Amino acid sequence: MFSSNGLYGVKGVMFDCYKTLIDIKTDERDLKTYEPVSRWLMYHGVNISPQDLMNEYRWRCKEELERRCERHGELKVEDVFSKICRRHTSWPINDITVGIEAARLFRAASVRRLRPFPQSVRLLEKLKGYPLGIVSNGQRVFSEQELRHLGLYGYFNFVIFSSDFGYKKPDSRIFMAGAGNLGLPHHEILYIGDSWDNDINPSRGIGMKAMHIEDAWRHFGVA
């Protein structure tokens, strides 16, 4: 599958994002995450306490996933916040716009660590001769901004997040969407990720080559 210094039969490479390219830690269970969001919403015409915001966010996410009837369903977090804003508005607002910004603030408040893996940056440099893409579980409303902020976005020909589709990995459809963006048959694509269940096994299951990110670091001498 792999030569000593490169890739045999591979014409394009796709990556997972989090825990593969980006080292991240978030906490959505801490009430402190919801406090700045609640205060910010107050200034945008939405009156809801941090505790109520946390409770409603959780049940709306659960409700939305159940409504989709997907085995590996996905939602758009900005839509969840838009519905919360619409329910608790104190004066007329654009709930769609406020929902988008609230989702980004919520993410910022939840992040405890966000940085690129230096090994992965070196790996991307080594793979510059290949068309590259990201196929990842994530929310485009803030995940794209994180890639841009960390200087990673420009390496890729395309970026796909699960929020674009309404379903997420390990659903094979998201991998096939990535293959369509590359315009390559599955056997000519290498997928690199950190999860056997969500990345390695499902991509191999549709005929792609696959490597764990730590194996890729070692293989290309960037560890």
BELWO-V901234 format. One line per field, one symbol per residue. burial: I if it has 9 or more other C-alpha atoms within 8 Angstrom, else O. A space follows every 50 residues. Layout:
burial: ???
This chain:
burial: OOOOOOOOOIIIIIIIIIIIIIIIOOIOOOIOIIIIIIOOIIOOIIIIOI OOIIOIIOOIIOOIIOOOOOOIIIIIIIIIIIIIIOOIIOOOOOIIOIII IIIIIIIOIIIOOIOIIOIIIIIIOOOIOOIIIIIIIOIIIIIIIOIIOI OIIOOIOOOIIIIOIIIIIIIIOIIOOIIOOIOIOIIIIIIIIIOIOIII IIIIOOOIIIIIIOOIIIIIOIO
